[in-house]
């Protein structure tokens, strides 16, 4: 129970990587605020699963791209749990595949707001609680797309995730001396509803064919890395990005 007594907020926790992360942090002893925007059923399932295993959890709702909603969500978490020790910035989505030559300004803005502005707003709100206490952990979820440009029609998403990588490094430098650690996880091809929505079976098979381990990853495998970064076991990691991609991208 290495996270016993800790308070964690996981954004985008109603499905996929966020859902698996919320359950694992709860299993490790943290009280988990399970964020959702539209899919309340998934958030409620996560809360119920954590509570069934003897943990503490509650659901919170917000559009992470809207400052007022983010501030209200953080105020609710602090009112209910007292503080925020761990923020997992996981909320995000490709929205839709679209070539840049055909992309409207409105779609570009929507992708940027969800995947990059939301990370900024949540990190800023978390720091308002963490910095005065000189303690806290922020883990941002990027993507392999940040390093290799993403699949066809995903340039805007890849650009956002590249921004998340750089934002994580810059923020880590900014707040490390104040007791707050910032790190990043970059998943590769993970078997979640993301690819069910945005990739054809043929495209998904092509992605998997480029992975040395010859299979997609699981949300649980990404959650294990996030839980490590949230724990004292990663106490000297700062500004790092851990690639979780089965060898698809190697440094």
C-alpha positions in Angstrom: 0.0 0.0 0.0 2.7 2.4 -1.0 0.2 5.2 -1.8 -1.7 4.9 1.5 -3.0 8.3 2.6 -2.3 9.9 -0.8 -5.0 11.8 -2.7 -5.0 11.3 -6.5 -7.0 12.9 -9.3 -7.0 11.0 -12.6 -8.5 12.8 -15.5 -10.2 10.9 -18.3 -10.7 8.0 -15.9 -14.0 6.6 -17.2 -12.3 4.2 -19.7 -9.0 3.0 -21.1 -5.7 4.0 -19.5 -7.3 6.4 -17.1 -9.7 3.8 -15.8 -6.9 1.2 -15.3 -4.8 3.9 -13.6 -7.6 4.9 -11.2 -8.2 1.3 -10.2 -4.5 0.6 -9.7 -3.8 3.8 -7.6 -6.8 2.8 -5.5 -5.4 -0.7 -5.1 -2.1 0.8 -3.9 -3.9 2.8 -1.2 -4.7 6.2 -2.7 -8.0 7.9 -2.4 -9.0 8.5 -6.1 -11.0 11.3 -7.6 -12.2 9.7 -10.9 -12.7 12.4 -13.5 -15.1 12.2 -16.4 -16.6 14.6 -18.8 -19.4 12.7 -20.8 -19.2 9.1 -19.7 -20.5 9.1 -16.2 -21.2 5.3 -16.3 -17.6 4.5 -16.7 -16.6 6.8 -13.9 -19.2 5.2 -11.6 -17.9 1.7 -12.5 -14.4 2.8 -11.6 -15.6 4.2 -8.3 -17.6 1.0 -7.5 -14.6 -1.2 -8.4 -12.2 0.7 -6.1 -14.7 0.7 -3.3 -15.4 -3.0 -3.8 -11.7 -3.6 -3.2 -11.8 -1.7 0.0 -10.5 1.6 -1.4 -11.9 5.1 -1.3 -13.0 6.9 -4.5 -15.5 9.4 -5.9 -16.4 10.8 -9.3 -15.9 14.4 -10.4 -17.0 16.0 -13.7 -15.4 18.7 -15.8 -14.5 19.8 -19.3 -10.8 20.0 -18.8 -10.6 22.6 -21.6 -12.7 25.1 -19.6 -11.0 27.0 -16.8 -14.0 27.6 -14.6 -14.9 23.9 -14.7 -11.4 22.8 -13.9 -11.2 25.2 -11.0 -14.5 24.0 -9.7 -13.4 20.3 -10.0 -10.2 20.9 -8.1 -12.1 22.8 -5.4 -14.5 19.9 -5.0 -11.6 17.4 -4.7 -9.9 19.5 -2.1 -13.2 20.0 -0.2 -13.9 16.3 -0.1 -10.3 14.9 0.3 -8.3 17.8 1.8 -5.6 18.2 -0.8 -4.2 16.7 -4.1 -1.0 14.7 -3.9 -1.0 13.1 -7.3 -2.4 14.5 -10.6 -2.5 12.2 -13.6 -3.3 14.3 -16.7 -4.7 11.6 -18.9 -7.8 13.2 -20.5 -7.4 13.6 -24.3 -8.4 12.2 -27.6 -7.6 12.4 -31.3 -11.2 13.7 -31.8 -11.2 12.7 -35.5 -8.6 11.8 -38.2 -8.3 14.7 -40.6 -5.6 15.8 -43.0 -4.2 19.2 -42.3 -5.2 20.4 -45.8 -8.8 19.7 -44.9 -8.8 20.6 -41.2 -10.9 23.5 -40.1 -9.6 26.0 -37.6 -12.4 25.0 -35.3 -11.3 21.3 -35.3 -7.7 22.3 -34.8 -8.7 24.4 -31.7 -10.8 21.6 -30.3 -7.9 19.1 -30.5 -5.5 21.7 -29.0 -7.8 22.6 -26.2 -8.6 19.1 -25.1 -5.1 17.6 -25.4 -2.8 20.6 -24.5 -4.8 23.4 -22.9 -6.4 20.8 -20.6 -3.0 19.7 -19.3 -2.0 23.3 -18.6 -5.3 24.1 -16.8 -5.2 21.0 -14.6 -1.5 21.4 -13.8 -2.0 25.0 -12.9 -4.9 24.2 -10.6 -2.9 21.3 -9.0 0.1 23.6 -8.3 -2.1 26.0 -6.4 -2.5 23.3 -3.8 0.9 21.5 -4.2 3.4 24.5 -4.2 2.4 25.9 -0.8 2.8 22.5 0.7 6.0 21.9 -1.3 4.9 18.4 -2.2 3.2 16.7 -5.1 3.5 14.6 -8.2 2.2 15.4 -11.7 2.2 12.7 -14.4 1.2 13.8 -17.9 0.2 11.2 -20.5 1.6 11.9 -24.0 1.8 9.5 -26.9 4.3 7.8 -29.2 2.7 10.2 -31.8 4.7 13.0 -30.1 7.9 11.4 -31.3 7.0 10.1 -34.8 4.2 12.3 -35.9 1.3 9.9 -35.5 -0.8 8.0 -38.0 -2.5 9.5 -41.1 -4.8 12.3 -40.1 -3.4 12.7 -36.7 -1.0 15.7 -37.1 -2.9 18.0 -34.7 -3.0 15.3 -32.1 0.7 14.5 -32.5 1.5 18.2 -32.2 -0.5 18.4 -29.0 1.3 15.4 -27.5 4.7 16.9 -28.6 3.6 20.0 -26.6 2.8 17.8 -23.6 6.4 16.4 -23.7 7.9 19.8 -23.8 5.5 21.2 -21.3 6.4 18.4 -18.9 10.1 19.1 -19.1 9.7 22.8 -18.7 7.3 22.5 -15.8 9.6 19.9 -14.1 12.4 22.5 -14.2 10.2 25.2 -12.9 8.8 23.4 -9.9 11.3 20.7 -8.9 13.0 22.9 -6.3 9.6 23.5 -4.7 9.1 19.8 -4.0 6.8 18.9 -7.0 7.9 16.2 -9.4 6.7 16.2 -13.0 7.1 13.3 -15.4 5.5 12.0 -18.5 4.4 8.6 -19.9 4.2 8.1 -23.7 2.1 5.1 -24.6 2.4 3.4 -28.0 -0.3 1.2 -29.6 -2.5 0.3 -26.7 -5.6 -1.9 -26.9 -8.3 0.6 -25.9 -11.4 2.1 -27.3 -9.2 4.9 -28.7 -8.3 2.6 -31.7 -11.8 1.2 -31.9 -13.0 4.8 -32.6 -10.1 6.1 -34.7 -8.4 3.1 -36.5 -9.8 0.6 -38.9 -9.0 -3.1 -38.1 -6.6 -3.1 -41.1 -4.8 0.1 -39.9 -4.5 -1.3 -36.3 -3.0 -4.5 -37.7 -0.4 -2.4 -39.6 0.5 -0.5 -36.4 0.9 -3.8 -34.5 3.1 -5.2 -37.3 5.7 -2.6 -36.5 6.0 -3.5 -32.8 9.0 -5.8 -32.0 7.0 -7.5 -29.2 4.4 -8.3 -31.9 1.3 -7.3 -29.9 -0.4 -4.1 -28.7 0.0 -3.0 -25.1 -2.7 -3.0 -22.4 -4.1 -0.2 -20.4 -2.9 -2.1 -17.3 0.7 -2.0 -18.5 0.6 1.7 -18.9 -1.1 2.1 -15.5 1.7 0.2 -13.9 4.2 2.8 -15.1 2.1 5.7 -14.0 1.7 4.1 -10.6 5.5 3.8 -10.4 5.9 7.5 -11.2 3.3 8.4 -8.6 5.2 6.4 -5.9 8.2 7.1 -3.7 10.1 4.5 -5.8 10.5 7.2 -8.5 11.6 9.9 -6.1 14.7 11.0 -8.2 12.9 11.0 -11.5 12.2 14.5 -12.8 11.2 15.7 -16.2 11.5 12.2 -17.7 9.3 10.6 -20.4 8.9 6.8 -20.1 8.0 5.3 -23.5 5.6 2.3 -23.1 5.5 0.9 -26.7 6.8 -2.7 -26.8 9.9 -1.5 -28.7 8.1 0.3 -31.5 10.2 3.3 -30.7 13.7 3.0 -29.1 16.2 5.6 -28.1 
